[in-house]
Amino acid sequence: MKKITIAIDGFSSTGKSTLAKSLAKSLSYVYIDTGAMYRAVTLYAMRKGFIKEGLFDKEALINSLHLIELHFEYNPERGFAEIYLNRSNVEDIIRTLEVSNFVSQIAEVPEVRRKLVEQQQNLGKSKGVVMDGRDIGTVVFPDAELKIFMTASPEIRAQRRFDELIVKDETIKFEDVFKNVVERDKIDTTRADSPLVMAVDAVEIDNSNLTREEQFDLILELAQNKIK
């Protein structure tokens, strides 16, 4: 049976990663979380003091990109590959609101995007890959056999994100999460380098009123039809 490349793009907190993981597992494909890669670079910048009190030293990060090593290792207990930053597992720490507040600014930097896009293309060159992000179907894999673009209302996406974060941090406020979602939308869709846009041949999925199961079944069928 032939293997294809599945590109999943869309707005933040639309469940791209959750869907991609489930889809990859069902098809026995490799899942690559490109958002985690940008989050890991953001974490690196924060730890090095390149992001401090709302200020971002872009040149310092660019000059340090050669010191950043990213790789994925499959965790059988969790059922997906976790990301490592300079050989340290950062899968969970990159999911904080603090990292979320700056990741879109990091993703705007052309030098960062070039470095990560090259890695992503190398990871997926053998096909049999499910990759999610912001520019997978438009930049990373413009020839992907199946392209999905996921969206939902900002309010619903903020509520989903809030429900995830409140379990880890009871001080999280919905208003802060909603503000983060709206700001990330603006940055992602207006940046000069590879803005978030739907590929002309992508299938748009508005999951505002879909359960995870309904969405998964719908997209799995699309994937199986492409594979056949």
Backbone torsions as a table, in degrees:
resi	resn	phi	psi	omega
1	MET	NA	131.8	-177.8
2	LYS	-67.9	154.5	176.8
3	LYS	-108.3	147.4	-179.7
4	ILE	-124.7	171.1	173.1
5	THR	-105.1	130.0	179.6
6	ILE	-114.1	118.5	-178.9
7	ALA	-107.4	123.3	-179.7
8	ILE	-118.4	112.4	178.4
9	ASP	-114.9	170.7	176.4
10	GLY	151.3	-179.8	-177.8
11	PHE	-72.6	163.2	178.9
12	SER	-64.2	149.2	175.4
13	SER	60.5	33.5	172.6
14	THR	-99.5	2.6	178.2
15	GLY	84.3	23.7	-178.5
16	LYS	-57.9	-48.0	-176.0
17	SER	-65.7	-43.0	179.6
18	THR	-61.1	-45.1	178.5
19	LEU	-63.4	-47.3	-176.7
20	ALA	-61.4	-40.6	178.5
21	LYS	-61.7	-46.8	-178.3
22	SER	-65.1	-40.4	-179.3
23	LEU	-65.6	-44.8	179.6
24	ALA	-62.5	-41.8	179.8
25	LYS	-63.8	-42.8	-178.5
26	SER	-66.2	-35.2	-177.1
27	LEU	-94.2	-2.8	-174.1
28	SER	59.7	40.7	177.7
29	TYR	-101.3	168.7	175.1
30	VAL	-88.7	132.0	177.4
31	TYR	-102.3	131.7	178.4
32	ILE	-126.8	117.6	-178.2
33	ASP	-92.7	94.0	-177.6
34	THR	-69.7	-28.9	177.3
35	GLY	-61.1	-36.0	178.4
36	ALA	-64.0	-32.9	179.7
37	MET	-65.9	-43.8	178.3
38	TYR	-68.8	-35.5	177.1
39	ARG	-65.5	-37.9	179.9
40	ALA	-66.0	-39.8	176.7
41	VAL	-64.7	-38.2	177.0
42	THR	-62.0	-45.3	178.6
43	LEU	-60.2	-41.7	178.3
44	TYR	-59.5	-46.5	-179.5
45	ALA	-61.8	-39.2	178.7
46	MET	-66.3	-44.7	-178.9
47	ARG	-65.1	-31.9	-179.7
48	LYS	-85.4	-3.3	179.2
49	GLY	82.3	13.3	177.9
50	PHE	-74.4	-20.1	174.4
51	ILE	-119.4	114.8	-176.5
52	LYS	-149.7	127.6	178.5
53	GLU	51.7	40.3	176.5
54	GLY	83.1	-3.9	179.8
55	LEU	-99.6	142.2	-175.6
56	PHE	-123.2	115.8	177.2
57	ASP	-87.9	86.9	-174.9
58	LYS	-63.4	-42.2	-177.6
59	GLU	-63.6	-37.0	179.0
60	ALA	-63.7	-39.9	178.1
61	LEU	-66.8	-45.7	-179.6
62	ILE	-57.6	-41.6	-179.4
63	ASN	-71.3	-13.2	-178.5
64	SER	-106.9	0.7	-175.5
65	LEU	-58.2	-32.1	-179.1
66	HIS	-69.1	-12.5	179.7
67	LEU	-93.1	-4.2	-177.2
68	ILE	-96.3	120.1	177.3
69	GLU	-116.3	123.4	179.7
70	LEU	-119.3	139.1	171.5
71	HIS	-155.6	162.6	179.7
72	PHE	-111.7	143.1	173.7
73	GLU	-131.1	130.7	-178.5
74	TYR	-70.5	130.7	176.4
75	ASN	-108.4	105.6	-176.8
76	PRO	-62.6	-27.3	-179.6
77	GLU	-70.8	-32.8	-179.2
78	ARG	-99.1	-15.4	175.5
79	GLY	79.5	18.0	176.3
80	PHE	-155.0	167.7	-179.3
81	ALA	-83.4	130.7	179.3
82	GLU	-98.4	152.2	-177.2
83	ILE	-92.4	142.1	178.4
84	TYR	-119.5	134.1	176.1
85	LEU	-109.4	114.0	-177.3
86	ASN	47.8	49.0	174.3
87	ARG	71.7	12.2	177.6
88	SER	-114.6	130.4	-179.6
89	ASN	-69.1	119.1	-178.8
90	VAL	-122.9	18.8	-174.7
91	GLU	-52.5	-43.8	-175.0
92	ASP	-85.7	-40.1	-174.9
93	ILE	-67.7	-24.2	180.0
94	ILE	-76.6	-5.9	-177.1
95	ARG	-91.8	5.0	-177.5
96	THR	-73.6	160.0	178.3
97	LEU	-65.3	-31.9	179.5
98	GLU	-60.1	-44.7	176.8
99	VAL	-67.6	-41.8	-180.0
100	SER	-58.0	-33.6	-177.3
101	ASN	-66.8	-20.1	-175.8
102	PHE	-118.5	-10.8	-172.6
103	VAL	-61.9	-35.0	-179.8
104	SER	-66.8	-33.5	177.0
105	GLN	-67.6	-39.4	177.4
106	ILE	-64.6	-41.8	-177.6
107	ALA	-68.8	-15.2	177.3
108	GLU	-74.8	-21.6	-172.9
109	VAL	-74.2	116.8	-176.9
110	PRO	-55.7	-38.8	-178.7
111	GLU	-65.2	-37.0	177.0
112	VAL	-66.6	-45.1	-178.2
113	ARG	-62.9	-42.5	179.8
114	ARG	-61.6	-43.5	-180.0
115	LYS	-61.3	-46.1	-175.7
116	LEU	-77.3	-36.1	178.5
117	VAL	-62.1	-40.8	178.0
118	GLU	-60.9	-43.3	177.8
119	GLN	-63.5	-42.0	-178.2
120	GLN	-64.4	-41.8	179.2
121	GLN	-65.1	-37.1	177.5
122	ASN	-66.8	-38.6	-179.5
123	LEU	-66.6	-29.2	-174.4
124	GLY	-107.7	10.4	-173.6
125	LYS	-68.9	-18.3	-179.8
126	SER	-93.0	3.8	-177.8
127	LYS	64.6	-169.2	-174.2
128	GLY	65.1	38.2	-173.3
129	VAL	-128.8	141.2	169.2
130	VAL	-115.4	118.6	-177.0
131	MET	-127.5	133.0	179.4
132	ASP	-121.5	151.7	-179.2
133	GLY	174.9	-142.7	-179.0
134	ARG	-114.0	-26.2	-174.7
135	ASP	-134.7	29.8	-175.5
136	ILE	-68.9	-46.4	-177.8
137	GLY	-79.5	-15.6	-178.0
138	THR	-103.0	-32.1	-174.4
139	VAL	-121.3	-52.8	-173.7
140	VAL	-69.7	-51.5	179.3
141	PHE	-131.8	73.0	-179.8
142	PRO	-64.4	-16.5	179.1
143	ASP	-101.8	14.5	179.3
144	ALA	-56.8	138.8	-177.5
145	GLU	-69.0	-30.6	178.3
146	LEU	-132.2	124.2	178.2
147	LYS	-121.3	128.3	178.7
148	ILE	-117.9	137.3	175.0
149	PHE	-122.0	116.6	-173.9
150	MET	-102.9	137.5	179.2
151	THR	-145.1	164.9	175.6
152	ALA	-168.4	165.5	-178.5
153	SER	-66.0	149.0	179.6
154	PRO	-57.1	-37.5	-178.6
155	GLU	-64.2	-43.9	-179.6
156	ILE	-68.2	-40.1	179.3
157	ARG	-65.9	-39.8	178.6
158	ALA	-65.2	-38.8	179.2
159	GLN	-65.2	-40.9	178.2
160	ARG	-61.7	-45.4	-179.5
161	ARG	-65.7	-41.4	179.0
162	PHE	-60.5	-44.3	-179.6
163	ASP	-61.1	-32.8	177.3
164	GLU	-73.0	-43.5	-173.4
165	LEU	-75.7	-34.2	-175.6
166	ILE	-63.5	-26.1	178.2
167	VAL	-66.3	-32.8	-177.6
168	LYS	-93.7	-27.1	-175.6
169	ASP	-144.8	105.6	-175.6
170	GLU	-71.6	-9.2	-179.8
171	THR	-87.8	-6.6	-179.7
172	ILE	-63.4	136.1	178.5
173	LYS	-109.5	140.5	180.0
174	PHE	-58.9	-38.6	-177.7
175	GLU	-59.9	-38.1	180.0
176	ASP	-69.2	-39.0	179.8
177	VAL	-67.2	-43.8	179.4
178	PHE	-62.0	-42.2	178.4
179	LYS	-61.2	-40.9	179.2
180	ASN	-63.2	-42.7	179.7
181	VAL	-61.8	-46.5	-178.6
182	VAL	-65.5	-42.8	-179.7
183	GLU	-65.5	-40.6	179.1
184	ARG	-65.6	-38.1	176.7
185	ASP	-58.1	-45.7	-177.2
186	LYS	-64.0	-46.8	-178.7
187	ILE	-65.6	-45.2	-175.9
188	ASP	-63.8	-36.6	-174.8
189	THR	-89.4	-12.0	-176.2
190	THR	-116.2	-3.4	-178.7
191	ARG	-64.5	151.5	-176.4
192	ALA	-72.0	-35.6	-175.9
193	ASP	-99.9	114.6	176.5
194	SER	52.0	60.8	178.1
195	PRO	-66.2	159.8	177.9
196	LEU	-72.3	110.2	175.7
197	VAL	-140.4	154.9	178.2
198	MET	-83.4	128.8	176.9
199	ALA	-61.1	147.5	-175.8
200	VAL	-63.1	-25.8	-178.8
201	ASP	-105.1	18.9	179.3
202	ALA	-87.4	155.8	174.0
203	VAL	-97.3	119.4	-179.0
204	GLU	-84.2	131.1	178.4
205	ILE	-123.3	110.3	173.2
206	ASP	-92.3	108.3	-175.0
207	ASN	-100.5	21.9	179.3
208	SER	-53.4	-37.5	-175.8
209	ASN	-120.5	23.0	177.9
210	LEU	-107.7	142.0	171.5
211	THR	-77.4	165.0	177.3
212	ARG	-60.4	-37.7	-178.8
213	GLU	-66.6	-43.7	179.9
214	GLU	-63.4	-43.0	179.6
215	GLN	-64.8	-44.7	-178.8
216	PHE	-61.0	-46.9	-178.9
217	ASP	-60.6	-39.9	-179.2
218	LEU	-63.6	-47.5	-175.7
219	ILE	-77.4	-32.1	175.6
220	LEU	-61.4	-40.9	178.2
221	GLU	-63.9	-39.9	177.4
222	LEU	-62.0	-41.8	-179.3
223	ALA	-66.6	-43.8	-178.9
224	GLN	-64.2	-37.1	177.8
225	ASN	-66.0	-38.3	178.3
226	LYS	-67.1	-40.6	-179.3
227	ILE	-65.6	-38.5	179.4
228	LYS	-70.0	NA	NA
